[in-house]
Amino acid sequence: MQSKVKLTKRQVKEDKFTTFMLTSKDKLQSELENKWQYYVIGIVVAIVAVWAVMWYFNRESTRSSDAAEAFSTAMVSYQKGDNQVAILELNQIMENYGGTNFAASAAFLLGNLNLSTRSYDEAIRYFRMYLDNYKGTALNRAAAEAGIATAEEDQAKFVEAAAGFVRAAESYPEGPLRPDYELGAVRNYLAGGSIDQAEARLAILKEKFAGSDWTNRAIRMIAEKKQSG
């Protein structure tokens, strides 16, 4: 009879994290089919998870170890689609491990979870908490601004959403998601009736992303708005 192999605590955490990353692709593809804003924020969710766990493996302590294990468990719940469980687990991380980087990641993920379930007030609250209380990376901060803008857009607060996408774009000018954010600003300025401001963002797209799909879509949006106008 083959003997059972006993996994160490660290191996268990690594296995949970591996499960999370292996299922990320399917989740992001599903989000892309529904709405691009959720897709681009979902990309950052995966990056946040990678960063948080790698931080732990590079700087292990007893408290960080417990926080890492709690974070890995929450990620498994998140990937299973157990949103309410994941929300509870992430809130516990913020309460119990407020001094660790996992608390920052938990705040960001809580914003994303509430956004995906259309709990807009809660999504905005957690994204703002992340922006106000944690330094984060330029990529994460831009995504948090975009998360707030997405929640506002879905509530038809187009003026606020447009300004939020501009903040997202300008938070990380050289970031890979900037053209998405600029297009979001164009879309919401048009929805709010501000064609001049939409054209100002289009000028940026033309300068930095000439000939791209984002630029061409923005051109079509503005042309259609003027024709219907």
N, C-alpha and C positions, 0 to 999 in steps of 0.2 A: 504494500500500500504506500502510495506517495505521501510523504510528510507534508504538512501545511507550512507555508512560508509566512512568517510573521513580518508584517510591514512596520517600519518605524513611523513615528508621528510625522516626520518630515515627508516621507514617501507618500503617506496618505494625503497630505496637503498638496503635494505635487500631482498626484493622480486626480484629485478634484479639479485642480487648475487645468490639467491637460484635457479633461472632459469638457470644461468650459470653452477652451479654445477650439477644440475640434468641432463644436456645434455652432461656433460664431458665424461661420460662412453661411449656413442655411438661414440663420436668423436675419443676417444683414440682407441677403437676397430677398427675403420676404418683405422686409421693410422697404426696399427699393421699389418693389412692385406697388406699394401703397402710396408712398409719398417721399420725395427726395429728402426733405428736411430730416425726417426720422432716420433715413439711411445714413446721412453724413454724421449725425450725432451718434448713431450706432457704431460707426467706425471708431469714434473717440472713446466710446464705452469700452471697446476691446483694448484700445491703447491704455486707458486708465487702469484696467485690470492687469495688463502686462506690467505696467510701471509699478503698481502697488505691490504685486507679489515679488517682482525682482528687487524692489527696495528692501523687502523683508529678508530675502535670501542674502543680501549684501550686508545687512545690519541686524543681526538676530539678537534678541533679548527675550526675557521671559514674557514681558508684557506685549512686545511686538509679536512674539510667537503666538500668543493667545489671540491677538487681534488678526493675525494672518489666517489662522485657522477659522475664525469667525467670518472673515471676509470670503475665504474660499467656499465655505458652506453657503453663504448668501449668494455667491455666484452660481453655484449649482442650482439653487432654488430659482434664480433668475432665468437660467437657461432652460429649465424645465417648464417655464411659464407659470410657476407658482408665485405670481406677483405679490399677493398679500403677504405670503410668508417671507418673501425676499424683502419687502418693505419693512416688516417687523424686525427682521434680522439686521438690516442696514441701520435702522434707527437705534438698535441696541449697540451697534458698533460706535455710533456717534456719542451715545450716552456713556458707554463704558471705556472707550479708548479715544477720548477727545483730543489727547495730546499726540496722537500718532498720525502718520500720513494716510492711514486707512480711513480715518474719519473724513478727511477731505474727499477721498474716492467715494466713500459712502454717500456724502452729500450730493456729489455730482450724479451718481447712479440713481439716487432717490429722485432727483430732478427728471432724469430720463424715464424712469419707471412711471412716474406720475404723468409725464407727457404722453407716453405710449397708451395710457389708459384714459386719456382726455381729462385728467384731474388737473385742470390748468392752474388754478390758484396754488395748489400744492407744488406743482412743477416749478412755477415761478418762484415760490418761496424758497425751495431748496437750491435752485440755480443761483438765486441772489445770495443765499447763505454761503454758497461756495465762493462766489465772487467777493463777498465782503470779508469773509473770515479766513480764507486760505489763499496763499500766493498762487500756487498751481503753475502750470506751464502756459505759454502763449497759446498753444493749440487747445488746451482744455478751457482756458478762459474765453477764447473766441467761441468755442462750441457751447459754453454755458450762455453766452450772450445770444447765440443763435437759438438755443433752446427756449429762452424767454421770448424771443421774437416769434418763434413758431407758435407758441401758446397764444400770443397776442393776435397773430394772424388768424388762427383758427377761431378766435372770438370776434373776428371782424374789426379788430382794433388796428386798422391798417397804418395809420400815421405812426403809432407807437412801434408797430412791427417793423416798418421801414427803417426807423431810427435805430432799432435794435440790430437789424442786419448790417447797417452801416457800422455800428460799434463792433460787431463781430468781425467784419472785414478789416477794420482799422486796428483791431486788437492784435492781429497777426498778419501784417501786410504781405509777407512772403509765404504765408501758409498755403498748403495744398487745397484748402477748401475756400479760399477767398473768392474764386469766381462763382461758386454756389451762393455765397452770402451776397455778393453784388447783384446776382440775378434775383435773389429774394428781395433785396431793396428795391430793384426796378419794379418787380411785380406788385409790391405793396404801395409804392408811391403812385403807380397807375391806379390801383384799386381805390386809393384815397383821393384821386383826382389831381395829383401833383405831377403833371407831365414834365415840367421843367426839371424837377429834381430827379425824375426817372432818367431823363436824357443826360443829366450830369453823371449819374452812375454808369450809364451806357458809354459815355466818353472814356471812363476808366477802363471798362471792359475792352473797348476798341484799342486803347493804348497798350494794355498789358496782355490781353488775350485775343488779339486780332485773329479773325477767321475761325475762332473756336465755336463749339456748339452753344456755349453760354452766351457769347456775343450775338450769334445769329438769332437765338431765341429771344433775347432782349430786343433786338431790332424788330422782329416780327410783332412782339407784344406792343411796342410803342406805335408801330404802323397801324395795327388793328385798333388800338385805342383812338388814334387820331381819326381813323375812318368812321368809327362808330360815334365819334364825338360831338 
